[in-house]
Amino acid sequence: MDPVLSSPITEEQKKKVYDDLALAMIDGMEQGTFSDEESRASAEFVLAKLGTVKTEQELFQFLEELGKRWSIYEKVLLKLKGQKNNQIDQVKLQEVKNKLNQLIQ
């Protein structure tokens, strides 16, 4: 398991994902690309699965499965991956800065 993705997720993070998924569903329904039946089925899937997610890796796996079943949710996964990549980049950048500071001293 990737140590970066093995950290637990908080209830706040789950709420944000729920909110993003709800917005994606509403957007799909408003655009006519997502039916009432699809929205009900996907909502049941989300409610059944997201509550059991404990780590970031499990969250990414859940979102990948969700996006494969209903493509309107793919953008939520892409957004989360982008945020995680930015976070990882910031950590790596700080590590490089720290090493450079050690070399200078």
URGI-V766049 format. One line per field, one symbol per residue. phi: phi as a letter, one per 20 degrees, with the letter a starting at -180 (. if undefined). psi: psi as a letter, one per 20 degrees, with the letter a starting at -180 (. if undefined). A space follows every 10 residues. Layout:
BEGIN
phi = ???
psi = ???
END
This chain:
BEGIN
phi = .fffeeffee fffffffgff ffffffgfff emebegffff ffffffffef fefdcfffff fgfffffffc ffegffffff ffffffffff ffffffffff fffff
psi = pphhiiqqqr hggggggggh hghhggghhh ijjprgghgg ghgggghhgh hiphrhghgg gghggghhgo hiihhggggg gggggggggg ggghgggggg hhhh.
END
